[in-house]
Amino acid sequence: MAEVVHMIDSEVFLAFSTYATIVVLKMMLMSFMTSYFRMTKKAFSNPEDTNLSAKTSEDRKKLVRVDPDVERVRRCHLNDLENIVPFVVIGLLYALTGPDLSMALLHFRVFVGLPELWPLLWGCSQLFLWLTG
């Protein structure tokens, strides 16, 4: 039992908990963003969701539609759900094995930073391809 307490007090576990908190908070923010876009764009996925926005059943049917902005945010949220939950589970198991701090930080930073950096890298590559013809 003392070994588990020692592992939880380690710097690797502290780093893991910091990065896990960041990505879980981002995932929670995406659910609020999805709700915000659904309400502002008035694009709902179910007729039951339209109860506050429309009074008649005909108006409710009009609000059940697909909006590209809502779908983009919804896909981002779904992507977070597919990736963050395994990161938390696998990262916890990895942190409890007692890895080297620098290697653990590299893994955690790559997982957290690369999805945020990817759109920038993709945009730069598209610009380069456009400039070079």
DSSP file with accessible surface (Angstrom, degrees, kcal/mol):
  #  RESIDUE AA STRUCTURE BP1 BP2  ACC     N-H-->O    O-->H-N    N-H-->O    O-->H-N    TCO  KAPPA ALPHA  PHI   PSI    X-CA   Y-CA   Z-CA
    1    1 A M     >        0   0  185      0, 0.0     4,-1.8     0, 0.0     5,-0.2   0.000 360.0 360.0 360.0 -33.1    0.0    0.0    0.0
    2    2 A A  H  >  +     0   0   82      1,-0.2     4,-2.2     2,-0.2     5,-0.1   0.840 360.0  57.0 -65.4 -31.7    2.9    2.3    0.7
    3    3 A E  H  > S+     0   0  152      2,-0.2     4,-2.4     1,-0.2    -1,-0.2   0.896 105.4  49.9 -66.9 -39.5    4.1    1.9   -2.9
    4    4 A V  H  > S+     0   0   71      2,-0.2     4,-2.3     1,-0.2    -2,-0.2   0.926 111.1  48.7 -65.0 -42.7    0.8    3.1   -4.3
    5    5 A V  H  X S+     0   0   74     -4,-1.8     4,-1.7     1,-0.2    -2,-0.2   0.916 111.4  50.7 -63.1 -39.9    0.8    6.2   -2.0
    6    6 A H  H  < S+     0   0  139     -4,-2.2     4,-0.3     1,-0.2    -2,-0.2   0.904 110.3  49.3 -64.0 -40.9    4.4    6.9   -3.1
    7    7 A M  H >< S+     0   0   47     -4,-2.4     3,-1.1     1,-0.2     6,-0.4   0.879 109.2  51.9 -67.0 -37.0    3.4    6.6   -6.8
    8    8 A I  H 3< S+     0   0   77     -4,-2.3    -1,-0.2     1,-0.2    -2,-0.2   0.854 108.7  51.4 -69.1 -30.5    0.4    9.0   -6.3
    9    9 A D  T 3< S+     0   0  125     -4,-1.7    -1,-0.2    -5,-0.2    -2,-0.2   0.497  90.5 111.2 -82.2  -1.6    2.7   11.6   -4.7
   10   10 A S  S <> S-     0   0   34     -3,-1.1     4,-1.8    -4,-0.3     5,-0.1  -0.239  79.1-118.9 -75.2 162.4    5.2   11.4   -7.6
   11   11 A E  H  > S+     0   0  133      1,-0.2     4,-2.5     2,-0.2     5,-0.2   0.822 113.2  58.9 -68.3 -31.0    5.8   14.2  -10.1
   12   12 A V  H  > S+     0   0   11      2,-0.2     4,-2.8     1,-0.2    -1,-0.2   0.931 106.4  46.8 -64.6 -43.9    4.7   12.0  -13.0
   13   13 A F  H  > S+     0   0   42     -6,-0.4     4,-2.8     2,-0.2    -2,-0.2   0.900 111.3  52.2 -66.7 -36.1    1.3   11.5  -11.3
   14   14 A L  H  X S+     0   0  110     -4,-1.8     4,-2.0     2,-0.2    -2,-0.2   0.924 111.0  47.2 -63.5 -43.1    1.0   15.2  -10.7
   15   15 A A  H  X S+     0   0   12     -4,-2.5     4,-2.5     2,-0.2     5,-0.3   0.928 112.5  49.9 -64.0 -43.8    1.8   15.9  -14.4
   16   16 A F  H  X S+     0   0   11     -4,-2.8     4,-3.0     1,-0.2     5,-0.3   0.938 110.2  49.4 -59.8 -46.4   -0.8   13.3  -15.5
   17   17 A S  H  X S+     0   0   39     -4,-2.8     4,-2.1     1,-0.2    -1,-0.2   0.878 110.9  51.3 -65.0 -32.9   -3.4   14.7  -13.2
   18   18 A T  H  X S+     0   0   68     -4,-2.0     4,-2.0    -5,-0.2    -2,-0.2   0.960 114.8  40.6 -66.3 -50.4   -2.7   18.2  -14.6
   19   19 A Y  H  X S+     0   0   41     -4,-2.5     4,-2.3     2,-0.2     5,-0.2   0.874 114.3  53.1 -69.2 -35.2   -3.0   17.2  -18.2
   20   20 A A  H  X S+     0   0   10     -4,-3.0     4,-2.4    -5,-0.3     5,-0.2   0.912 108.5  51.0 -64.7 -39.0   -6.0   14.9  -17.6
   21   21 A T  H  X S+     0   0   78     -4,-2.1     4,-2.5    -5,-0.3     5,-0.2   0.917 108.7  52.1 -63.4 -41.4   -7.7   17.9  -15.9
   22   22 A I  H  X S+     0   0   82     -4,-2.0     4,-2.1     1,-0.2    -2,-0.2   0.948 113.6  41.7 -60.4 -49.2   -7.0   20.1  -18.9
   23   23 A V  H  X S+     0   0   10     -4,-2.3     4,-2.3     2,-0.2    -1,-0.2   0.868 114.0  51.6 -72.8 -32.8   -8.5   17.6  -21.4
   24   24 A V  H  X S+     0   0   48     -4,-2.4     4,-2.4    -5,-0.2    -1,-0.2   0.921 110.4  49.3 -68.5 -39.8  -11.5   16.7  -19.3
   25   25 A L  H  X S+     0   0  103     -4,-2.5     4,-2.4    -5,-0.2    -2,-0.2   0.904 110.4  51.1 -64.1 -38.8  -12.3   20.4  -18.8
   26   26 A K  H  X S+     0   0   59     -4,-2.1     4,-2.0    -5,-0.2    -2,-0.2   0.922 109.4  50.5 -62.7 -42.4  -12.1   20.9  -22.6
   27   27 A M  H  X S+     0   0   29     -4,-2.3     4,-1.2     1,-0.2    -2,-0.2   0.910 110.8  48.6 -63.1 -40.8  -14.4   17.9  -23.1
   28   28 A M  H  X S+     0   0   97     -4,-2.4     4,-1.4     1,-0.2     3,-0.3   0.892 108.7  54.1 -66.4 -37.6  -16.9   19.4  -20.7
   29   29 A L  H  X S+     0   0  100     -4,-2.4     4,-2.4     1,-0.2    -1,-0.2   0.882 102.0  59.1 -63.0 -36.1  -16.6   22.8  -22.4
   30   30 A M  H  X S+     0   0   17     -4,-2.0     4,-2.4     1,-0.2    -1,-0.2   0.846 100.9  54.7 -64.8 -32.2  -17.5   21.1  -25.7
   31   31 A S  H  X S+     0   0   41     -4,-1.2     4,-2.1    -3,-0.3    -1,-0.2   0.920 110.0  46.3 -67.8 -38.7  -20.8   19.9  -24.3
   32   32 A F  H  X S+     0   0  140     -4,-1.4     4,-2.6     1,-0.2    -2,-0.2   0.886 111.7  51.9 -68.1 -37.1  -21.7   23.5  -23.4
   33   33 A M  H  X S+     0   0   66     -4,-2.4     4,-2.7     2,-0.2     5,-0.2   0.898 108.0  51.7 -65.2 -39.3  -20.6   24.7  -26.8
   34   34 A T  H  X S+     0   0   15     -4,-2.4     4,-2.3     2,-0.2    -2,-0.2   0.941 112.1  46.2 -61.8 -45.1  -22.8   22.1  -28.5
   35   35 A S  H  X S+     0   0   70     -4,-2.1     4,-2.4     2,-0.2    -2,-0.2   0.916 112.0  51.7 -63.3 -42.6  -25.8   23.2  -26.4
   36   36 A Y  H  X S+     0   0  146     -4,-2.6     4,-2.8     1,-0.2     5,-0.3   0.936 111.6  45.7 -60.2 -47.7  -25.0   26.9  -27.1
   37   37 A F  H  X S+     0   0   51     -4,-2.7     4,-2.4     1,-0.2     6,-0.2   0.883 111.5  52.6 -66.2 -37.1  -24.8   26.3  -30.9
   38   38 A R  H  X>S+     0   0   36     -4,-2.3     5,-1.4    -5,-0.2     4,-0.7   0.916 114.1  43.2 -62.6 -41.8  -28.0   24.2  -30.9
   39   39 A M  H  <5S+     0   0   93     -4,-2.4    -2,-0.2     3,-0.2    -1,-0.2   0.910 117.8  43.3 -72.2 -42.8  -29.9   27.0  -29.1
   40   40 A T  H  <5S+     0   0   72     -4,-2.8    -2,-0.2     1,-0.2    -3,-0.2   0.872 121.6  39.0 -73.7 -35.6  -28.5   29.9  -31.1
   41   41 A K  H  <5S-     0   0   72     -4,-2.4    -1,-0.2    -5,-0.3    -2,-0.2   0.541 101.1-135.1 -86.6 -10.5  -28.8   28.2  -34.5
   42   42 A K  T  <5 +     0   0   95     -4,-0.7     2,-0.5    -5,-0.2    -3,-0.2   0.926  57.2 139.5  52.3  51.4  -32.2   26.6  -33.5
   43   43 A A      < +     0   0    0     -5,-1.4     2,-0.3    -6,-0.2    21,-0.2  -0.929  27.0 177.9-127.0 104.7  -31.1   23.3  -34.9
   44   44 A F  B     -a   64   0A   7     19,-2.9    21,-0.9    -2,-0.5     6,-0.0  -0.725  30.8-145.9-110.1 158.3  -32.2   20.4  -32.7
   45   45 A S  S    S+     0   0   60     -2,-0.3    -1,-0.1    19,-0.2    19,-0.1   0.696  84.0  36.5 -95.1 -21.9  -31.8   16.7  -33.1
   46   46 A N  S >  S-     0   0   74      1,-0.1     3,-1.2    17,-0.1     4,-0.4  -0.978  73.5-128.3-131.7 147.5  -35.0   15.6  -31.5
   47   47 A P  G >  S+     0   0   66      0, 0.0     3,-1.3     0, 0.0     4,-0.1   0.835 109.3  63.3 -62.0 -28.8  -38.5   17.0  -31.4
   48   48 A E  G >  S+     0   0  127      1,-0.3     3,-1.0     2,-0.2    12,-0.0   0.790  95.0  60.2 -65.8 -26.6  -38.4   16.8  -27.6
   49   49 A D  G <  S+     0   0   75     -3,-1.2     3,-0.4     1,-0.2    -1,-0.3   0.649  94.6  64.3 -74.4 -15.3  -35.6   19.3  -27.5
   50   50 A T  G X>  +     0   0    0     -3,-1.3     4,-2.2    -4,-0.4     3,-0.7   0.379  67.4 104.5 -91.3   4.9  -37.6   22.0  -29.1
   51   51 A N  T <4 S+     0   0   83     -3,-1.0    -1,-0.2     1,-0.3    -2,-0.1   0.842  84.6  43.3 -57.7 -36.5  -40.2   22.3  -26.3
   52   52 A L  T 34 S+     0   0  155     -3,-0.4    -1,-0.3     1,-0.2    -2,-0.1   0.730 118.4  44.0 -81.2 -22.5  -38.7   25.6  -25.1
   53   53 A S  T <4 S+     0   0   37     -3,-0.7     2,-0.3    -4,-0.2    -2,-0.2   0.698 115.7  36.0 -97.5 -23.5  -38.2   27.1  -28.6
   54   54 A A     <  -     0   0    6     -4,-2.2    -1,-0.2     1,-0.1     3,-0.0  -0.980  51.0-164.3-135.8 148.7  -41.5   26.3  -30.3
   55   55 A K  S    S+     0   0  169     -2,-0.3     2,-0.2    -3,-0.1    -1,-0.1   0.850  72.8  55.7 -97.6 -43.8  -45.1   26.1  -29.3
   56   56 A T  S  > S-     0   0   71      1,-0.1     4,-1.9     4,-0.0     5,-0.1  -0.547  81.2-121.7 -93.6 160.3  -46.8   24.2  -32.1
   57   57 A S  H  > S+     0   0   78      1,-0.2     4,-1.9     2,-0.2     5,-0.1   0.832 113.3  57.1 -68.8 -29.2  -45.9   20.8  -33.4
   58   58 A E  H  > S+     0   0  108      2,-0.2     4,-1.4     1,-0.2    -1,-0.2   0.913 107.3  47.4 -68.0 -40.1  -45.4   22.2  -36.9
   59   59 A D  H  > S+     0   0   68      1,-0.2     4,-1.2     2,-0.2    -2,-0.2   0.872 109.3  54.9 -66.7 -36.1  -42.8   24.7  -35.5
   60   60 A R  H  X S+     0   0   77     -4,-1.9     4,-0.8     1,-0.2     3,-0.3   0.894 104.5  53.3 -64.1 -40.4  -41.1   21.9  -33.7
   61   61 A K  H >< S+     0   0  139     -4,-1.9     3,-0.5     1,-0.2    -1,-0.2   0.859 105.9  54.1 -63.5 -34.4  -40.7   19.9  -36.9
   62   62 A K  H 3< S+     0   0  135     -4,-1.4    -1,-0.2     1,-0.2    -2,-0.2   0.800 105.2  54.0 -69.3 -28.9  -39.1   22.8  -38.6
   63   63 A L  H 3< S+     0   0   26     -4,-1.2   -19,-2.9    -3,-0.3     2,-1.3   0.629  85.2  88.5 -82.7 -13.9  -36.5   23.1  -35.8
   64   64 A V  B <<  +a   44   0A  53     -4,-0.8     2,-0.3    -3,-0.5   -19,-0.2  -0.721  68.4 117.1 -84.8  96.0  -35.4   19.4  -36.1
   65   65 A R        -     0   0  105     -2,-1.3     2,-0.5   -21,-0.9   -19,-0.0  -0.930  66.9-100.3-152.6 172.0  -32.7   19.9  -38.7
   66   66 A V        -     0   0  110     -2,-0.3   -22,-0.1   -23,-0.0     3,-0.1  -0.906  30.7-170.6-105.8 126.3  -29.0   19.6  -39.4
   67   67 A D     >  -     0   0   20     -2,-0.5     4,-2.6   -24,-0.1     5,-0.2  -0.952  22.8-137.9-114.9 134.2  -26.9   22.7  -39.2
   68   68 A P  H  > S+     0   0   83      0, 0.0     4,-2.1     0, 0.0     5,-0.1   0.880 103.8  49.8 -60.9 -37.4  -23.2   22.6  -40.4
   69   69 A D  H  > S+     0   0   50      2,-0.2     4,-2.0     1,-0.2     5,-0.2   0.917 112.3  47.1 -67.8 -42.0  -21.9   24.7  -37.4
   70   70 A V  H  > S+     0   0    1      1,-0.2     4,-2.7     2,-0.2    -1,-0.2   0.920 112.1  50.9 -64.4 -41.6  -23.7   22.5  -34.9
   71   71 A E  H  X S+     0   0   34     -4,-2.6     4,-2.6     2,-0.2    -2,-0.2   0.877 107.3  53.6 -65.4 -36.2  -22.5   19.4  -36.6
   72   72 A R  H  X S+     0   0  130     -4,-2.1     4,-1.9    -5,-0.2    -1,-0.2   0.948 113.0  42.4 -63.6 -45.8  -18.9   20.6  -36.5
   73   73 A V  H  X S+     0   0   14     -4,-2.0     4,-2.3     2,-0.2    -2,-0.2   0.910 113.6  52.8 -68.1 -38.5  -19.0   21.3  -32.8
   74   74 A R  H  X S+     0   0   86     -4,-2.7     4,-2.6     1,-0.2    -2,-0.2   0.909 108.7  49.6 -64.2 -40.5  -20.8   18.0  -32.2
   75   75 A R  H  X S+     0   0  131     -4,-2.6     4,-2.6     2,-0.2    -1,-0.2   0.888 109.2  52.3 -66.3 -37.4  -18.1   16.1  -34.1
   76   76 A C  H  X S+     0   0   57     -4,-1.9     4,-2.1     2,-0.2    -2,-0.2   0.919 111.2  47.4 -62.4 -41.9  -15.4   17.8  -32.0
   77   77 A H  H  X S+     0   0   39     -4,-2.3     4,-2.4     2,-0.2    -2,-0.2   0.920 111.9  49.6 -65.7 -42.7  -17.2   16.8  -28.8
   78   78 A L  H  X S+     0   0   76     -4,-2.6     4,-2.1     1,-0.2    -2,-0.2   0.909 109.3  52.5 -62.8 -39.8  -17.6   13.2  -30.1
   79   79 A N  H  X S+     0   0   78     -4,-2.6     4,-1.5     1,-0.2     5,-0.3   0.904 108.6  50.7 -62.0 -41.2  -13.9   13.1  -31.0
   80   80 A D  H  X>S+     0   0   13     -4,-2.1     4,-3.1     1,-0.2     5,-0.5   0.924 109.0  51.0 -61.8 -43.8  -13.1   14.2  -27.5
   81   81 A L  H  X5S+     0   0   77     -4,-2.4     4,-0.7     1,-0.2    -2,-0.2   0.881 111.5  48.3 -61.7 -36.1  -15.3   11.5  -26.0
   82   82 A E  H  <5S+     0   0  116     -4,-2.1    -1,-0.2    -5,-0.2    -2,-0.2   0.768 124.3  28.5 -74.9 -26.2  -13.5    8.9  -28.2
   83   83 A N  H  X5S+     0   0   70     -4,-1.5     4,-1.6    -3,-0.3    -2,-0.2   0.784 113.9  54.5-106.9 -33.8  -10.0   10.1  -27.3
   84   84 A I  H  X5S+     0   0    6     -4,-3.1     4,-2.6    -5,-0.3     5,-0.2   0.899 102.6  55.8 -76.3 -38.9  -10.0   11.6  -23.8
   85   85 A V  H  X<S+     0   0   78     -4,-0.7     4,-2.2    -5,-0.5     5,-0.2   0.955 111.2  44.0 -61.0 -47.7  -11.5    8.7  -21.9
   86   86 A P  H  > S+     0   0   57      0, 0.0     4,-3.1     0, 0.0     5,-0.4   0.895 111.5  55.7 -63.1 -35.2   -8.8    6.2  -23.2
   87   87 A F  H  X S+     0   0   20     -4,-1.6     4,-2.7     1,-0.2     5,-0.3   0.926 108.3  47.5 -60.6 -43.1   -6.2    8.8  -22.4
   88   88 A V  H  X S+     0   0   45     -4,-2.6     4,-1.9     2,-0.2    -1,-0.2   0.938 117.3  41.8 -65.2 -44.3   -7.3    9.1  -18.8
   89   89 A V  H  X S+     0   0   82     -4,-2.2     4,-2.1    -5,-0.2    -2,-0.2   0.968 121.5  38.9 -68.9 -50.8   -7.4    5.4  -18.3
   90   90 A I  H  X S+     0   0  112     -4,-3.1     4,-2.7     1,-0.2    -2,-0.2   0.900 115.8  53.0 -68.7 -38.8   -4.2    4.5  -20.1
   91   91 A G  H  X S+     0   0    5     -4,-2.7     4,-2.8    -5,-0.4    -1,-0.2   0.882 108.1  51.1 -63.5 -37.8   -2.4    7.6  -18.8
   92   92 A L  H  X S+     0   0   63     -4,-1.9     4,-2.0    -5,-0.3    -2,-0.2   0.943 111.8  46.0 -64.2 -46.3   -3.3    6.6  -15.2
   93   93 A L  H  X S+     0   0  110     -4,-2.1     4,-0.6     1,-0.2    -2,-0.2   0.907 114.2  49.6 -62.3 -40.4   -2.0    3.1  -15.7
   94   94 A Y  H >< S+     0   0   60     -4,-2.7     3,-1.1     1,-0.2     4,-0.3   0.919 109.5  50.7 -64.4 -42.8    1.1    4.5  -17.3
   95   95 A A  H >< S+     0   0    0     -4,-2.8     3,-1.1     1,-0.3    -1,-0.2   0.853 106.2  56.2 -65.0 -32.5    1.7    7.0  -14.5
   96   96 A L  H 3< S+     0   0   55     -4,-2.0    -1,-0.3     1,-0.2    -2,-0.2   0.629  93.4  69.0 -77.0 -10.9    1.4    4.3  -11.9
   97   97 A T  T << S-     0   0  102     -3,-1.1    -1,-0.2    -4,-0.6    -2,-0.2   0.573 109.2-119.6 -80.8  -9.5    4.2    2.3  -13.6
   98   98 A G    <   -     0   0   52     -3,-1.1    -3,-0.1    -4,-0.3    -2,-0.1   0.925  44.0-178.8  76.5  49.3    6.7    4.9  -12.4
   99   99 A P        -     0   0   26      0, 0.0   -87,-0.1     0, 0.0     2,-0.1  -0.196  40.0 -77.3 -75.2 171.6    8.1    6.1  -15.8
  100  100 A D     >  -     0   0  106      1,-0.1     4,-2.4   -88,-0.0     5,-0.2  -0.430  40.7-128.1 -65.4 139.5   10.8    8.7  -16.2
  101  101 A L  H  > S+     0   0   50      1,-0.2     4,-2.8     2,-0.2     5,-0.2   0.913 105.4  50.4 -60.7 -44.3    9.4   12.2  -15.7
  102  102 A S  H  > S+     0   0   76      1,-0.2     4,-2.0     2,-0.2    -1,-0.2   0.906 112.6  46.7 -65.8 -38.2   10.7   13.7  -19.0
  103  103 A M  H  > S+     0   0   89      2,-0.2     4,-2.3     1,-0.2    -1,-0.2   0.911 112.9  49.4 -69.3 -40.2    9.3   10.8  -21.1
  104  104 A A  H  X S+     0   0    0     -4,-2.4     4,-2.7     2,-0.2     5,-0.2   0.924 110.3  50.7 -64.5 -42.9    6.0   11.0  -19.3
  105  105 A L  H  X S+     0   0   33     -4,-2.8     4,-2.8    -5,-0.2     5,-0.3   0.897 108.5  53.1 -61.5 -39.1    5.8   14.7  -19.9
  106  106 A L  H  X S+     0   0   95     -4,-2.0     4,-2.4    -5,-0.2     5,-0.2   0.952 111.4  45.2 -60.1 -48.2    6.6   14.2  -23.6
  107  107 A H  H  X S+     0   0   91     -4,-2.3     4,-2.2     1,-0.2    -2,-0.2   0.928 115.9  45.7 -62.0 -46.5    3.7   11.7  -23.9
  108  108 A F  H  X S+     0   0    4     -4,-2.7     4,-2.3     1,-0.2     5,-0.2   0.915 114.2  47.9 -65.4 -42.7    1.3   13.8  -22.1
  109  109 A R  H  X S+     0   0  138     -4,-2.8     4,-3.1    -5,-0.2     5,-0.4   0.882 110.4  51.6 -67.6 -38.1    2.2   17.0  -23.9
  110  110 A V  H  X S+     0   0   76     -4,-2.4     4,-2.2    -5,-0.3    -1,-0.2   0.939 112.0  47.1 -63.7 -43.8    2.0   15.4  -27.3
  111  111 A F  H  < S+     0   0   64     -4,-2.2    -2,-0.2    -5,-0.2    -1,-0.2   0.918 120.6  37.0 -65.2 -40.9   -1.4   14.0  -26.6
  112  112 A V  H  < S+     0   0   24     -4,-2.3     4,-0.5    -5,-0.2    -2,-0.2   0.898 124.5  38.6 -79.0 -39.1   -2.7   17.4  -25.3
  113  113 A G  H  X S+     0   0   32     -4,-3.1     4,-1.8    -5,-0.2     3,-0.5   0.844 101.9  65.9 -85.7 -34.4   -0.9   19.7  -27.7
  114  114 A L  H  X S+     0   0   88     -4,-2.2     4,-2.4    -5,-0.4    -1,-0.2   0.905  98.7  51.9 -62.8 -42.8   -1.0   17.9  -31.0
  115  115 A P  H  4 S+     0   0   71      0, 0.0    -1,-0.2     0, 0.0    -2,-0.1   0.844 113.5  46.3 -62.7 -27.9   -4.8   18.1  -31.6
  116  116 A E  H  4 S+     0   0  115     -3,-0.5     4,-0.4    -4,-0.5    -2,-0.2   0.788 116.5  44.5 -80.1 -28.1   -4.6   21.8  -30.9
  117  117 A L  H  X S+     0   0   81     -4,-1.8     4,-2.2     1,-0.1     3,-0.4   0.743  95.0  79.8 -85.7 -24.2   -1.6   22.2  -33.2
  118  118 A W  H  X S+     0   0  151     -4,-2.4     4,-2.9     1,-0.2     5,-0.3   0.882  88.4  51.8 -57.5 -47.5   -3.0   20.0  -36.0
  119  119 A P  H  > S+     0   0   82      0, 0.0     4,-2.5     0, 0.0    -1,-0.2   0.909 111.1  49.7 -59.2 -36.4   -5.3   22.6  -37.6
  120  120 A L  H  > S+     0   0  108     -4,-0.4     4,-2.4    -3,-0.4    -2,-0.2   0.934 112.6  46.2 -65.6 -45.6   -2.5   25.1  -37.8
  121  121 A L  H  X S+     0   0   83     -4,-2.2     4,-2.2     2,-0.2    -1,-0.2   0.910 113.3  49.4 -63.9 -40.9   -0.1   22.6  -39.4
  122  122 A W  H  X S+     0   0  136     -4,-2.9     4,-2.2    -5,-0.2    -1,-0.2   0.926 110.9  49.9 -64.8 -42.8   -2.8   21.5  -41.9
  123  123 A G  H  X S+     0   0   32     -4,-2.5     4,-2.3    -5,-0.3    -2,-0.2   0.908 110.1  50.3 -63.3 -40.0   -3.6   25.1  -42.8
  124  124 A C  H  X S+     0   0   71     -4,-2.4     4,-2.5     1,-0.2    -1,-0.2   0.902 110.0  50.4 -65.3 -39.4    0.1   25.9  -43.4
  125  125 A S  H  X S+     0   0   50     -4,-2.2     4,-2.4     2,-0.2    -2,-0.2   0.903 110.5  49.4 -66.1 -38.7    0.5   22.8  -45.6
  126  126 A Q  H  X S+     0   0   83     -4,-2.2     4,-2.3     2,-0.2    -2,-0.2   0.903 111.2  49.7 -66.9 -39.0   -2.6   23.9  -47.7
  127  127 A L  H  X S+     0   0   97     -4,-2.3     4,-2.6     2,-0.2    -2,-0.2   0.923 110.6  50.2 -63.9 -43.2   -1.1   27.4  -48.0
  128  128 A F  H  X S+     0   0  131     -4,-2.5     4,-2.1     1,-0.2    -2,-0.2   0.925 111.5  48.2 -61.1 -44.0    2.2   25.9  -49.1
  129  129 A L  H  X S+     0   0   96     -4,-2.4     4,-0.8     1,-0.2    -1,-0.2   0.893 112.3  49.1 -65.0 -36.7    0.5   23.7  -51.7
  130  130 A W  H  < S+     0   0  194     -4,-2.3     3,-0.3     1,-0.2    -2,-0.2   0.906 112.4  47.7 -68.7 -40.4   -1.5   26.7  -53.0
  131  131 A L  H  < S+     0   0  115     -4,-2.6    -2,-0.2     1,-0.2    -1,-0.2   0.844 113.4  46.7 -69.1 -35.9    1.5   28.9  -53.3
  132  132 A T  H  <        0   0   88     -4,-2.1    -1,-0.2    -5,-0.2    -2,-0.2   0.555 360.0 360.0 -86.6  -7.4    3.6   26.3  -55.1
  133  133 A G     <        0   0   99     -4,-0.8    -3,-0.2    -3,-0.3    -2,-0.1   0.726 360.0 360.0  80.8 360.0    0.8   25.5  -57.5
